[in-house]
Amino acid sequence: MEFTLLIPALPLLCFLFLGLAGHKLCPRAAGLVGTLSMALSTALAWATACIYFFATPHAGGYEQIVPMATDWLCFSQRLVISVGVLLDPISVMMLVVITTVSLMVHIYSLGYMEGERGFQRYYAFLSLFSFSMLGLVVAPNIFQMYIFWELVGVSSYLLIGFYYTKPSAVAASKKAFIVTRFADLGFLVGILVLSYYTGTFDLGALTADKGSLVIASTAGASFMGLSVASWAMALIFMGGAGKSAMFPLHIWLPDAMEGPTPVSALIHAATMVVAGVYLVARLFPVYVFAAPDVLQMIGYIGAFTALFAAVIAVTQTDIKRVLAFSTISQIAYMMTALGVSGYGAQEGPGYMASMFHLFTHAFFKALLFLGAGAVIHAVHSNEMAEMGSLRKYMPVTNIVFLIACLAIAGIPPFSGFFSKDEILAAAFEHDKLLFGVLWVVAGLTAFYMFRLYYNIFWGRERQYHHKPHEASWMMLAPLVVLAVLTCVTGFIPFADFVSSDGAPLHTHIEWPIALSGIAVALVGIFAATLLYRRGGDLPDRIAARLGGFYRATSRKFYMDELWMFVTKKIIFRLISTPIAWFDKHVIDGTMDAIGLSAHRSSSAIKGLQSGKVQFYAWIFVVGALVIAIWQLFF
C-alpha cells in the first residue's frame, strides 16, 4: 500500500504548482487543477480504506501497518525521528473524511468564490491545508505529527485571513494563530518530556502493550504531586484543546468565521478542529493506563465546554457563529466520549462512539456550513434578522439544510442519531453526571439548530432588494452529496471497524437511552417551532425577561473581554512591561556601561600607540630608569 504516500503528496504538489505558477493560469483553470488533485487523493483514500478494511487479512482485529518509513534525524540509537505513513483504523477513517469533505469544498468553491480576487491563491492555500491535515493523521511518530500540526496552524492562518484587506479577517487570523500557538507550546513541552523518559517518538512503541513503555519509563518520577506521565499527557492535551477549541481556549473559533464560508466548512467540520480529538485517540492507551486522572479531566472539560457553547449558540444572530459554537459543542461531545471510555473488549464504547461521531459530524456539519454559504450568497448577509421564508426561493437548500439539522439534533434515521446515541450510552455507563450534561446539551442542540433553520427558511415574510435564488449546480452538487452521506453513514457498522484495541466491538442501540435522547431533542425542536416558525415578538419578550443573563450569553459570557483583560492588564502591564524595563535599563544598561568604560579607557591610553618614535623612546627611557631605581633601592 505504498501508494498511500500519494494521498498527501498530490495536494503538496498542487500547492507548489499553484503557488509558483498559479498567477499564469486563469482562475477557473487553477480551480480545476486544485479540484482534480483533490479528486485523485479522494479516490486513493477510498481505495486505501477498501483495501485496509476488506482486502487485507487481519487476525482478530485491525492492526497498524507502516507501508513507508524513513529515518530523518537520529539523536541517539533509540531516539530517532522518522518520516512515513501509519495506517490503522482511525488514520484510514480520517483519510476518507478529510479528502471527501475537502473535495466537496473544492467543488463548491468553484461557484462560491467565482470572481474573487486571489482565486488561484485561495486554491493553493486549500491544497496546503489538505496536505498538512493528511500528513498529520498518517504520522507514525509524535514529532512528525507536531510538524504537520504546526503546518495546519499556518495554513489555517492563511485561509482565515484570505480577505487580507478586511481588518476583522486579519484580526481573526492573528487571534487563531496566537491562541493555538500558545496551546502548542504545551504540546511541544509534553512531547519533549515524554520522549526524554521513554527515549522514543514512535507512536507504535508508545501505545504498544497498553502504554507499558510509558508506565515503566516514568515510574516513580513526579512533580508537584503529579506523576511525570500525567504532566506530559496533560501538556499534550493542551495542544489538542487549543486546536479543538476547548474551554477556555475556544475564543479563536467564532472569530475565524471571518474567512470564506467554504474555509469554515473545511476547517471547522472535519479537519483542524477534530485534530485534538484525533490526538487523544491516537495516544488513548497511554491516557487510559499511564494518566487516567488526565483522561477523567478531559471528560469533564469536554462536558463543560459542550454545555457552555450550546448555551451561547442559543443567543447568536450571525448564522456562521451559531454553527461555530455548535462545532465547539459537538467536538466537546467527542472529547467527553473519550474521557468516559475504557480500553478494549466492551470497556471502550466511548472511544468508538467518539470516532463514530467525528465521522458522521464531518458530513452534516460541512453540509450546514456550505448550506449557510448558499444562503449568504443569496441574501448577502450573515444576520438572521435579514432572512426569512427562503424555502420559497431555495427549495433544494431548504431540504438539505433540514436534513443536516435533523442529523445534528439526533433524530433517526439520520447519522447523528446513531453516533450521539453511542456517546450517551457510554456516558450513562461510566458517569451519570456527564450523561446528564450531554443529555441537556442534546436538547439545546436541537433547539438552537431549529431556531436557525426556522429563522432562515420560515419566519417572517421578507422583502428582498434582490430576489434570492437557488445556488448554481456547482454549489448544489456538493450539498446533495453531503446530504446523501448524512442519511446513510449512520448505518455503517462502525464498531466492526474502529475500536480502542483494534478488535471489533459488539454494540447495539440502548433503546431506553436512545428514546430519552430523541425525546429531549423533540422537546427542543417543538420549542423552536413555537417560537420561530411563524416569527413574532415572543422570543424578544423572553430575552427581555431574562435580562442580564441573556446579555451575558449573547456576549459569550464576556470571555473575549476577560482574555483581553488578562492579556493587556496582567500579561502586558504586570509581566511584560517590567521585563521590558529590566531588559532595557538593566541588561542593556549594563552592556552600555561596559562599552562606555571600554571606550573611555581606550581614549585615555590611545596616546601609547600614537606612532611618534620620539614618544616611544621617551617612554622606553623612563621605564628603564624606573626599573633601575626599583632594583637599586628595593
C-alpha positions as CSV (number, residue, x, y, z in Angstrom):
1,M,0.0,0.0,0.0
2,E,2.9,2.3,-0.7
3,F,0.6,4.4,-3.0
4,T,-0.9,5.9,0.2
5,L,2.1,8.3,0.1
6,L,0.4,9.9,-2.9
7,I,-2.6,10.9,-0.9
8,P,-0.8,13.8,0.9
9,A,1.7,14.2,-1.9
10,L,-0.8,15.3,-4.5
11,P,-2.1,18.3,-2.6
12,L,1.5,19.3,-1.8
13,L,2.5,19.2,-5.5
14,C,-0.7,21.2,-6.3
15,F,0.2,23.8,-3.7
16,L,3.7,24.2,-5.1
17,F,2.4,24.4,-8.7
18,L,-0.4,26.9,-7.9
19,G,1.8,28.9,-5.6
20,L,4.6,29.3,-8.1
21,A,2.7,29.3,-11.4
22,G,-0.9,29.8,-10.5
23,H,-0.8,33.5,-11.4
24,K,-0.1,32.5,-15.0
25,L,-3.3,30.4,-15.1
26,C,-6.8,31.8,-15.5
27,P,-8.9,31.5,-12.2
28,R,-11.1,28.6,-13.5
29,A,-8.1,26.6,-14.6
30,A,-6.4,27.0,-11.3
31,G,-9.6,25.9,-9.5
32,L,-9.9,22.8,-11.8
33,V,-6.2,21.9,-11.1
34,G,-6.8,22.0,-7.4
35,T,-10.1,20.1,-7.6
36,L,-8.7,17.4,-9.8
37,S,-5.7,16.9,-7.5
38,M,-8.1,16.5,-4.5
39,A,-10.3,14.2,-6.5
40,L,-7.3,11.9,-7.1
41,S,-6.4,12.0,-3.4
42,T,-10.0,11.2,-2.5
43,A,-10.1,8.2,-4.9
44,L,-6.8,6.9,-3.4
45,A,-8.1,7.4,0.2
46,W,-11.3,5.4,-0.6
47,A,-9.2,2.7,-2.3
48,T,-6.9,2.6,0.8
49,A,-10.0,2.2,3.1
50,C,-11.4,-0.7,0.9
51,I,-8.0,-2.5,0.8
52,Y,-7.3,-2.0,4.5
53,F,-10.7,-3.0,5.9
54,F,-11.8,-5.6,3.3
55,A,-8.8,-6.9,1.3
56,T,-6.0,-7.1,4.0
57,P,-6.2,-10.1,6.3
58,H,-6.5,-9.2,10.0
59,A,-6.3,-11.9,12.6
60,G,-8.7,-10.9,15.5
61,G,-8.6,-7.2,14.7
62,Y,-7.2,-4.4,12.7
63,E,-3.5,-3.8,13.2
64,Q,-1.2,-1.0,12.5
65,I,0.6,-1.0,9.1
66,V,3.6,1.1,8.2
67,P,3.9,0.9,4.4
68,M,6.7,3.6,4.3
69,A,9.1,5.0,6.9
70,T,12.4,6.7,6.5
71,D,14.8,7.8,9.3
72,W,15.2,11.6,9.2
73,L,17.0,12.7,12.3
74,C,19.0,10.4,14.7
75,F,19.6,11.9,18.2
76,S,20.7,8.6,19.7
77,Q,20.4,4.9,19.0
78,R,16.9,4.9,20.3
79,L,15.7,8.5,19.8
80,V,15.1,8.7,16.1
81,I,12.7,10.9,14.2
82,S,11.3,9.1,11.1
83,V,9.0,10.3,8.4
84,G,6.5,8.0,7.0
85,V,2.9,6.7,6.8
86,L,1.0,4.8,9.5
87,L,-2.3,3.1,8.7
88,D,-4.7,1.9,11.3
89,P,-8.5,2.2,11.6
90,I,-8.6,5.8,12.8
91,S,-6.0,7.1,10.4
92,V,-7.7,5.4,7.4
93,M,-11.0,6.8,8.6
94,M,-9.5,10.3,8.8
95,L,-8.1,10.0,5.3
96,V,-11.6,9.3,3.9
97,V,-13.2,12.1,5.9
98,I,-10.6,14.7,5.1
99,T,-10.3,14.1,1.4
100,T,-14.1,13.7,0.9
101,V,-15.0,16.9,2.7
102,S,-12.1,18.7,1.1
103,L,-13.2,17.6,-2.3
104,M,-16.7,18.9,-1.7
105,V,-15.3,22.2,-0.6
106,H,-13.1,22.4,-3.7
107,I,-16.0,21.8,-6.0
108,Y,-18.3,24.2,-4.0
109,S,-15.7,26.9,-4.1
110,L,-15.6,26.9,-7.9
111,G,-19.0,28.6,-7.7
112,Y,-18.9,30.4,-4.4
113,M,-15.5,32.1,-4.9
114,E,-16.0,32.8,-8.6
115,G,-14.8,36.4,-9.4
116,E,-12.9,36.8,-6.1
117,R,-9.5,38.4,-6.2
118,G,-6.8,35.9,-5.4
119,F,-8.8,32.9,-6.7
120,Q,-5.5,31.0,-7.5
121,R,-4.0,31.8,-4.2
122,Y,-7.2,30.5,-2.5
123,Y,-6.8,27.1,-4.1
124,A,-3.1,27.0,-3.3
125,F,-3.9,27.6,0.4
126,L,-6.7,24.9,0.3
127,S,-4.1,22.4,-1.1
128,L,-1.6,23.3,1.6
129,F,-4.2,22.9,4.3
130,S,-5.3,19.5,3.0
131,F,-1.7,18.3,2.7
132,S,-1.0,19.4,6.3
133,M,-4.0,17.6,7.7
134,L,-3.3,14.4,5.7
135,G,0.3,14.4,6.9
136,L,-0.9,14.9,10.4
137,V,-3.2,11.9,10.5
138,V,-0.8,9.4,8.9
139,A,2.2,10.4,11.0
140,P,3.9,7.3,12.5
141,N,5.6,9.3,15.3
142,I,4.5,12.2,17.5
143,F,7.2,14.5,16.3
144,Q,6.1,14.3,12.6
145,M,2.6,14.8,13.9
146,Y,3.8,18.0,15.7
147,I,5.4,19.3,12.5
148,F,2.2,18.9,10.5
149,W,0.3,20.2,13.5
150,E,2.1,23.5,13.1
151,L,1.7,23.4,9.3
152,V,-2.1,23.1,9.9
153,G,-1.9,26.2,12.1
154,V,0.0,28.2,9.4
155,S,-2.3,27.2,6.6
156,S,-5.5,27.9,8.6
157,Y,-4.0,31.4,9.4
158,L,-3.6,32.0,5.7
159,L,-7.2,30.8,4.9
160,I,-8.9,32.6,7.7
161,G,-7.1,35.8,6.7
162,F,-7.7,35.3,3.0
163,Y,-9.5,38.6,2.8
164,Y,-6.4,40.4,4.0
165,T,-7.8,43.9,3.2
166,K,-10.6,43.3,5.7
167,P,-9.4,44.3,9.2
168,S,-11.7,41.9,11.0
169,A,-10.4,38.9,8.9
170,V,-6.8,39.9,9.7
171,A,-7.5,40.2,13.4
172,A,-9.3,36.8,13.4
173,S,-6.4,35.1,11.7
174,K,-3.9,36.5,14.1
175,K,-6.1,35.6,17.0
176,A,-6.4,32.0,15.8
177,F,-2.7,31.8,15.2
178,I,-1.7,33.2,18.6
179,V,-4.2,31.2,20.7
180,T,-3.3,27.9,19.0
181,R,0.5,28.7,19.2
182,F,0.1,29.3,23.0
183,A,-1.6,25.9,23.3
184,D,1.0,24.2,21.0
185,L,3.8,25.3,23.3
186,G,2.3,23.0,25.9
187,F,2.1,20.3,23.3
188,L,5.8,20.7,22.4
189,V,6.9,20.6,26.1
190,G,4.7,17.5,26.6
191,I,6.4,15.7,23.6
192,L,9.9,16.6,25.0
193,V,9.1,15.3,28.5
194,L,7.6,12.1,27.1
195,S,10.4,11.4,24.7
196,Y,13.0,12.2,27.4
197,Y,11.8,9.5,29.6
198,T,10.7,6.9,27.0
199,G,13.6,7.5,24.5
200,T,11.3,7.4,21.5
201,F,8.8,9.4,19.4
202,D,7.3,6.4,17.8
203,L,3.5,6.1,18.3
204,G,3.5,2.4,17.9
205,A,6.1,2.0,20.7
206,L,4.4,4.5,23.0
207,T,1.0,2.8,22.7
208,A,2.1,-0.8,22.5
209,D,1.1,-3.2,25.3
210,K,-1.3,-0.7,26.9
211,G,1.3,2.0,27.2
212,S,3.7,-0.2,29.2
213,L,6.8,1.7,27.9
214,V,5.5,5.0,29.3
215,I,4.4,3.4,32.6
216,A,7.8,1.7,33.1
217,S,9.9,4.7,32.0
218,T,8.1,7.3,34.2
219,A,7.6,5.0,37.2
220,G,8.4,6.9,40.4
221,A,9.0,10.2,38.7
222,S,6.7,13.0,39.9
223,F,6.5,16.8,40.0
224,M,4.3,18.9,42.3
225,G,2.3,15.8,43.4
226,L,1.6,14.5,39.9
227,S,3.4,11.8,38.0
228,V,5.6,12.8,35.1
229,A,3.3,10.8,32.8
230,S,0.3,12.8,33.9
231,W,2.2,16.1,33.3
232,A,3.3,15.0,29.9
233,M,-0.1,13.9,28.8
234,A,-1.8,16.9,30.2
235,L,0.5,19.2,28.3
236,I,0.0,17.2,25.1
237,F,-3.8,17.6,25.7
238,M,-3.2,21.3,26.0
239,G,-2.2,21.4,22.3
240,G,-5.3,19.3,21.4
241,A,-7.5,21.7,23.5
242,G,-6.2,24.6,21.5
243,K,-6.9,23.1,18.1
244,S,-10.3,21.7,19.1
245,A,-11.3,24.9,20.8
246,M,-12.0,23.5,24.3
247,F,-12.8,26.0,27.1
248,P,-11.0,28.3,27.8
249,L,-9.0,28.2,24.5
250,H,-12.2,28.3,22.4
251,I,-12.2,32.1,21.7
252,W,-10.5,31.9,18.3
253,L,-13.0,29.7,16.6
254,P,-16.1,32.1,16.4
255,D,-13.9,34.9,15.1
256,A,-12.5,32.5,12.5
257,M,-15.8,32.8,10.7
258,E,-14.4,35.9,9.1
259,G,-12.8,33.7,6.5
260,P,-14.7,32.5,3.4
261,T,-17.6,30.2,4.2
262,P,-16.1,27.1,2.3
263,V,-13.0,27.6,4.5
264,S,-15.2,27.4,7.6
265,A,-16.7,24.2,6.3
266,L,-13.2,22.7,5.7
267,I,-11.5,23.9,8.9
268,H,-14.4,23.6,11.3
269,A,-16.2,20.5,10.2
270,A,-13.8,17.7,9.5
271,T,-10.2,18.8,9.8
272,M,-8.5,21.3,12.1
273,V,-11.0,21.3,14.9
274,V,-11.0,17.5,15.2
275,A,-7.2,17.3,15.4
276,G,-7.3,17.5,19.2
277,V,-9.8,14.6,19.3
278,Y,-7.6,12.6,17.0
279,L,-4.6,13.3,19.1
280,V,-6.2,12.0,22.3
281,A,-7.5,9.0,20.4
282,R,-4.1,8.3,18.9
283,L,-2.5,8.2,22.3
284,F,-5.5,6.7,24.0
285,P,-3.8,3.6,25.6
286,V,-1.3,6.0,27.3
287,Y,-4.1,8.1,28.6
288,V,-6.0,5.1,29.9
289,F,-3.2,3.3,31.7
290,A,-0.5,5.9,32.4
291,A,-2.6,9.0,33.0
292,P,-6.2,8.1,33.9
293,D,-6.5,11.2,36.0
294,V,-5.9,13.3,32.9
295,L,-8.4,11.3,30.9
296,Q,-11.0,12.0,33.5
297,M,-10.1,15.7,33.4
298,I,-10.6,15.6,29.6
299,G,-14.1,14.1,30.1
300,Y,-15.2,16.9,32.5
301,I,-13.6,19.7,30.3
302,G,-15.4,18.3,27.3
303,A,-18.8,18.2,29.1
304,F,-18.5,21.7,30.4
305,T,-17.4,23.0,27.0
306,A,-20.3,21.3,25.3
307,L,-22.8,22.9,27.6
308,F,-21.1,26.3,27.6
309,A,-21.0,26.5,23.8
310,A,-24.6,25.2,23.4
311,V,-26.0,27.9,25.7
312,I,-24.1,30.6,23.8
313,A,-25.3,29.3,20.4
314,V,-28.9,29.8,21.5
315,T,-28.5,33.6,21.5
316,Q,-26.2,34.2,18.5
317,T,-27.7,36.0,15.5
318,D,-24.9,35.5,12.9
319,I,-25.7,32.2,11.2
320,K,-22.0,31.2,10.9
321,R,-21.4,32.0,14.6
322,V,-24.3,29.7,15.6
323,L,-22.6,27.0,13.6
324,A,-19.2,27.9,15.1
325,F,-20.5,27.4,18.7
326,S,-22.3,24.3,17.5
327,T,-18.9,22.9,16.3
328,I,-17.3,23.7,19.7
329,S,-20.2,21.9,21.4
330,Q,-20.0,18.8,19.2
331,I,-16.2,18.5,19.3
332,A,-16.6,18.7,23.1
333,Y,-19.1,15.8,22.9
334,M,-16.4,13.7,21.2
335,M,-13.9,14.7,23.9
336,T,-16.3,13.7,26.6
337,A,-16.8,10.3,25.0
338,L,-13.1,9.7,25.1
339,G,-13.0,10.8,28.7
340,V,-15.6,8.2,29.8
341,S,-14.1,5.4,27.8
342,G,-12.2,2.3,29.0
343,Y,-9.9,0.2,26.8
344,G,-10.6,-2.9,24.8
345,A,-13.4,-5.5,24.7
346,Q,-16.7,-3.9,25.9
347,E,-15.0,-1.4,28.1
348,G,-14.2,1.0,25.3
349,P,-17.5,2.0,23.6
350,G,-16.8,5.6,24.4
351,Y,-13.7,5.5,22.1
352,M,-15.7,4.0,19.3
353,A,-18.5,6.5,19.8
354,S,-16.2,9.4,19.7
355,M,-14.7,8.3,16.4
356,F,-18.1,7.5,15.0
357,H,-19.4,11.0,15.9
358,L,-16.3,12.5,14.4
359,F,-17.1,10.6,11.2
360,T,-20.8,11.5,11.0
361,H,-20.3,15.1,12.2
362,A,-17.9,15.8,9.4
363,F,-20.5,15.3,6.8
364,F,-23.5,17.0,8.3
365,K,-21.5,19.9,9.7
366,A,-19.9,20.5,6.3
367,L,-23.4,20.4,4.9
368,L,-24.6,23.0,7.4
369,F,-21.7,25.4,6.6
370,L,-22.0,25.0,2.9
371,G,-25.7,25.4,3.1
372,A,-25.2,28.6,5.1
373,G,-22.8,29.7,2.4
374,A,-25.5,29.2,-0.2
375,V,-27.9,31.4,1.9
376,I,-25.3,34.1,2.4
377,H,-24.5,34.0,-1.3
378,A,-28.2,34.6,-2.0
379,V,-29.1,37.4,0.5
380,H,-25.6,38.9,1.0
381,S,-25.8,38.9,4.8
382,N,-24.9,36.7,7.7
383,E,-27.6,38.0,10.1
384,M,-30.8,36.0,10.7
385,A,-32.8,39.3,11.1
386,E,-32.3,39.9,7.4
387,M,-33.5,36.4,6.4
388,G,-36.8,34.6,6.3
389,S,-39.1,32.5,4.1
390,L,-36.2,31.4,1.9
391,R,-37.7,28.0,1.4
392,K,-39.8,29.6,-1.4
393,Y,-36.7,30.7,-3.2
394,M,-34.2,28.0,-2.3
395,P,-36.1,24.7,-2.1
396,V,-33.1,22.4,-2.5
397,T,-31.0,24.2,0.0
398,N,-34.0,24.1,2.4
399,I,-34.3,20.3,2.1
400,V,-30.6,19.6,2.6
401,F,-30.3,22.1,5.4
402,L,-33.2,20.4,7.2
403,I,-31.6,17.0,6.8
404,A,-28.4,18.3,8.4
405,C,-30.4,19.9,11.3
406,L,-32.3,16.6,11.9
407,A,-29.0,14.8,11.9
408,I,-27.2,17.1,14.4
409,A,-30.4,17.0,16.6
410,G,-30.1,13.3,16.8
411,I,-33.3,12.3,15.1
412,P,-33.4,8.9,13.5
413,P,-32.7,7.6,10.9
414,F,-30.1,10.3,10.2
415,S,-26.5,9.6,11.0
416,G,-26.2,11.9,14.0
417,F,-28.7,9.8,15.9
418,F,-26.6,6.7,15.8
419,S,-23.3,8.3,16.9
420,K,-24.8,10.5,19.5
421,D,-26.7,7.6,21.0
422,E,-23.4,5.7,21.4
423,I,-21.9,8.6,23.2
424,L,-24.9,9.0,25.6
425,A,-24.8,5.2,26.3
426,A,-21.1,5.3,27.1
427,A,-21.5,8.3,29.4
428,F,-24.5,6.7,31.1
429,E,-22.5,3.6,31.8
430,H,-19.5,5.3,33.3
431,D,-20.6,8.7,34.7
432,K,-24.2,9.7,35.3
433,L,-23.3,13.4,35.9
434,L,-21.6,13.7,32.5
435,F,-24.6,11.8,30.9
436,G,-26.9,14.4,32.4
437,V,-24.9,17.2,31.0
438,L,-24.7,15.7,27.5
439,W,-28.5,14.9,27.6
440,V,-29.3,18.5,28.3
441,V,-26.9,19.6,25.5
442,A,-28.7,17.3,23.1
443,G,-31.9,19.2,23.8
444,L,-30.2,22.6,23.4
445,T,-28.6,21.5,20.2
446,A,-32.0,20.6,18.7
447,F,-33.4,23.9,19.9
448,Y,-30.7,26.3,18.5
449,M,-30.4,24.4,15.2
450,F,-34.1,24.6,14.5
451,R,-34.1,28.2,15.7
452,L,-31.5,28.7,13.0
453,Y,-33.5,26.7,10.4
454,Y,-36.8,28.5,11.0
455,N,-35.3,32.0,11.1
456,I,-33.7,31.3,7.7
457,F,-36.3,29.3,5.8
458,W,-39.6,30.2,7.6
459,G,-40.2,33.1,10.0
460,R,-41.5,36.5,8.8
461,E,-42.0,37.3,5.2
462,R,-39.2,39.4,3.8
463,Q,-39.0,41.9,1.0
464,Y,-35.6,41.4,-0.5
465,H,-33.9,44.1,-2.5
466,H,-32.6,41.4,-4.9
467,K,-34.8,38.4,-5.2
468,P,-32.9,35.4,-3.8
469,H,-32.4,32.3,-5.9
470,E,-31.0,28.8,-5.7
471,A,-27.3,28.5,-6.0
472,S,-25.6,27.2,-9.1
473,W,-25.3,23.5,-9.7
474,M,-21.6,23.7,-8.9
475,M,-22.6,24.7,-5.3
476,L,-25.7,22.5,-5.1
477,A,-23.9,19.2,-6.1
478,P,-21.7,19.0,-3.0
479,L,-24.7,19.8,-0.8
480,V,-26.7,16.9,-2.3
481,V,-23.7,14.5,-2.0
482,L,-23.2,15.5,1.7
483,A,-26.9,15.2,2.3
484,V,-26.8,11.6,1.0
485,L,-23.8,10.8,3.2
486,T,-25.6,12.3,6.2
487,C,-28.5,9.9,5.5
488,V,-26.5,6.7,5.0
489,T,-23.4,6.9,7.2
490,G,-25.2,6.1,10.4
491,F,-26.0,2.6,9.1
492,I,-22.3,1.7,8.8
493,P,-21.4,-0.9,11.4
494,F,-18.7,1.4,12.7
495,A,-17.9,-0.7,15.8
496,D,-16.8,-3.6,13.4
497,F,-14.0,-1.4,12.1
498,V,-12.9,1.1,14.8
499,S,-12.2,0.3,18.5
500,S,-9.7,1.2,21.1
501,D,-7.7,-2.1,20.7
502,G,-8.5,-2.8,17.1
503,A,-10.8,-5.7,17.8
504,P,-14.5,-5.5,16.7
505,L,-17.0,-4.4,19.3
506,H,-20.4,-5.9,19.7
507,T,-22.8,-2.9,20.2
508,H,-26.5,-2.3,19.9
509,I,-28.8,0.6,20.4
510,E,-29.7,1.1,24.0
511,W,-33.3,2.0,23.4
512,P,-34.1,3.5,26.8
513,I,-31.2,5.9,26.5
514,A,-31.9,6.4,22.7
515,L,-35.5,7.2,23.4
516,S,-34.6,9.7,26.1
517,G,-32.2,11.4,23.6
518,I,-34.9,11.5,21.0
519,A,-37.4,12.9,23.5
520,V,-35.2,15.8,24.6
521,A,-34.4,16.6,21.0
522,L,-38.1,16.6,20.1
523,V,-38.8,19.0,23.0
524,G,-36.1,21.3,21.7
525,I,-37.5,21.2,18.2
526,F,-41.0,21.7,19.5
527,A,-39.9,24.8,21.5
528,A,-38.1,26.2,18.5
529,T,-41.2,25.6,16.3
530,L,-43.4,27.5,18.7
531,L,-41.0,30.4,19.0
532,Y,-39.6,30.9,15.5
533,R,-41.6,29.1,12.8
534,R,-44.1,31.9,12.3
535,G,-42.0,34.7,13.6
536,G,-43.4,37.1,16.1
537,D,-42.0,39.0,19.1
538,L,-42.3,36.3,21.7
539,P,-38.5,35.5,21.5
540,D,-37.7,39.2,22.1
541,R,-40.0,39.3,25.1
542,I,-38.4,36.2,26.6
543,A,-35.0,37.8,26.0
544,A,-36.1,40.9,27.7
545,R,-37.4,38.9,30.7
546,L,-34.0,37.1,31.0
547,G,-32.3,40.5,31.1
548,G,-28.6,40.3,32.2
549,F,-28.3,36.5,31.7
550,Y,-29.4,36.9,28.0
551,R,-27.0,39.8,27.5
552,A,-24.1,37.8,29.1
553,T,-24.9,34.8,26.9
554,S,-25.1,36.9,23.7
555,R,-21.8,38.4,24.6
556,K,-20.3,34.9,25.0
557,F,-20.1,35.4,28.8
558,Y,-17.6,38.1,28.2
559,M,-14.8,35.6,27.6
560,D,-13.2,37.8,25.0
561,E,-13.2,40.7,27.3
562,L,-11.8,38.5,30.1
563,W,-8.9,37.3,27.8
564,M,-8.2,40.9,26.8
565,F,-8.1,41.9,30.4
566,V,-5.7,39.1,31.3
567,T,-3.6,39.8,28.2
568,K,-3.3,43.6,28.4
569,K,-3.7,44.3,32.2
570,I,-1.9,41.3,33.6
571,I,0.5,39.8,31.0
572,F,1.4,43.0,29.2
573,R,1.3,45.5,32.0
574,L,2.3,43.5,35.1
575,I,4.7,41.0,33.4
576,S,5.8,42.1,30.0
577,T,6.3,45.8,30.9
578,P,8.6,45.1,34.0
579,I,10.5,42.6,31.9
580,A,10.9,45.1,29.1
581,W,12.1,47.7,31.6
582,F,14.6,45.3,33.2
583,D,15.8,44.3,29.7
584,K,16.2,47.9,28.6
585,H,17.7,49.5,31.7
586,V,19.5,46.7,33.5
587,I,20.6,44.3,30.8
588,D,21.1,46.9,28.0
589,G,22.3,49.4,30.6
590,T,25.0,47.0,31.8
591,M,26.2,46.3,28.3
592,D,26.2,50.0,27.5
593,A,28.2,50.8,30.7
594,I,30.8,48.1,29.8
595,G,31.0,49.6,26.3
596,L,31.3,53.2,27.6
597,S,34.0,52.3,30.1
598,A,36.0,50.4,27.4
599,H,35.6,53.5,25.1
600,R,36.9,55.9,27.8
601,S,39.7,53.6,28.8
602,S,40.8,53.3,25.2
603,S,40.6,57.1,24.7
604,A,42.8,57.6,27.8
605,I,45.6,55.2,26.7
606,K,45.4,55.7,22.9
607,G,48.4,58.0,23.1
608,L,50.6,55.0,23.8
609,Q,50.1,54.0,20.2
610,S,50.4,57.4,18.6
611,G,53.1,56.3,16.1
612,K,55.6,59.0,17.3
613,V,59.1,57.4,17.6
614,Q,60.4,60.2,20.0
615,F,57.5,59.5,22.4
616,Y,58.2,55.7,22.3
617,A,61.9,56.4,23.0
618,W,61.0,58.7,25.9
619,I,58.7,56.1,27.4
620,F,61.4,53.5,27.0
621,V,64.0,55.6,28.8
622,V,61.6,56.5,31.6
623,G,60.6,52.9,32.0
624,A,64.2,51.7,32.1
625,L,65.0,54.4,34.8
626,V,62.1,53.3,36.9
627,I,63.2,49.7,36.7
628,A,66.8,50.6,37.6
629,I,65.8,52.7,40.6
630,W,63.5,49.9,41.8
631,Q,66.3,47.4,41.6
632,L,68.7,49.7,43.4
633,F,66.6,50.7,46.3
634,F,64.1,47.8,46.7
